[in-house]
Amino acid sequence: MLILALGFVPADALAVKIKDTIVRIAILKSADTFVLKTRGTFKITDLKTHQVIQEGRVFPATKIKAEEDAIVIGKESFPARKIRFASSKDIIVKVDKKNRKYRGDIDIVINSAEKLIVINRIGLEDYIRGILYHEVSAKWPMEAMKAQAVAARTYALYRMKENKDQAYDVTSDIYSQVYGGKSSEKYRTNLAVKRTKNIIMTYQGDILPAYFHAHCGGHTENAANVWKHESILPLSGKICDFCYRAPHYYWEKNLRLKDIQDKLNEKGYALGLIKDISVVERNKSGRIVNLKITERNGRETIIKGKDFRNMIGPNIIKSNLYSITMKGYYCDFIGRGWGHGVGMCQWGARQMALSRFKYDDILRYYYPGVSLVEYDDVKDQWDVKGE
């Protein structure tokens, strides 16, 4: 009856226990040194020999660094390139000058540059609890938070599948999903995770790359226009009638042409003084495919819109949905939306929830053609590494 009420598609092949699925999150990717401590009993294991190299009641705040083929913990050096901290309670790591609490284990790995990768190994549901507050406000309607939880869980599984042979599945920043560990958990966002436990999206029997963004400016984008990605129905782009009340739905930025020239040249171009910037081509969603830079000497350079945005700054040029007005030595960029535009529009999802749409309706609106399923044993079904 629960399946019928929620409108789930039966999926016999997608059914076992989420607790067996471990996500590997890189919370530090190239550290010279960092500080770690535990709140409970601890054990440190050499992951090559599987020998316990240290254990005790509480591990005090200690600096950890790498040397040649050794990890130095405090004043003691261990001839290992990969070790694991396990604790009966939280492990605390200093990240961005803040002490953050993490559930699960912490792996410390020496990379090829002889720096440290710090990886949090944690169950999938706990991982979603640690990111949801960073993706949506805990004050948003519950149905919007539930939609975000399902999208985030699905996206995490997709990245796990893609990165199963890498050192980690996801990073803790905007390039994957912003993750703050146990320190980022809130009551209402945790409730949204609990109420959607095990629910993911599939398309034609495979894990959906469930991308999402802040707001689309009225039309979501085809993933194939942004990344090397096959064009599939759920990520092909569609009109969005719900995000018009989002902050920064409209945005405007005035930039000096010389500053644009300098930023492009820093990325390898050799532009002279810029006379004009114009739009050459737009795609179906209205976003810019190509721009033309005309120098004062008449030379022209074509630059992809997505590359131009990344080089100028994605928080300056908030989306690729904009027009350009030249003003002498300056130009105005007047646009709509914030983000790459692919998949779920978060502010649109918020408005749909306020309009009393349920979370599964929101997901099917932004990802047309998907199935919402409960899953089990994803490792066997989709070759996800989850341990």
Buried (B, 14 or more C-beta within 10 A) or exposed (E): EEEEEBEBEEBEBBBBEBEBBBBBBBBBBEBEEBEBBBBEBBBBBBBEEEEEBBEEEEBEEBEBBBEEEBBBBEEEBBEBBBBBBBBEEBBBBBBEEEEBBBBBBBBBBBBEEEBBBBBBBBBBBBBBBBBBBBBBBBEBBBBBBBBBBBBBBBBBBBBBBBBBEEBBBBBBBEEBBBBBBBBBBBEBBBBBBEBBEBBBBBBEEEBBBBBBBBBBBBBBBBBBBBEEBEEBEBBBBBEBEBBBEBEBBEBEBEBEBEEBBEBBEEEEEEBEEBBBBEBBEBBEBBBBBBBBBBBEEEEEBEBBBBEBBEBBEBEEBBBBBBEBEBEEEBBBBEBBBBBBBBBBBBBBBBBBBBEEBBBBBBBBBBBEBBBBBBBBBBBEBBEBBBE
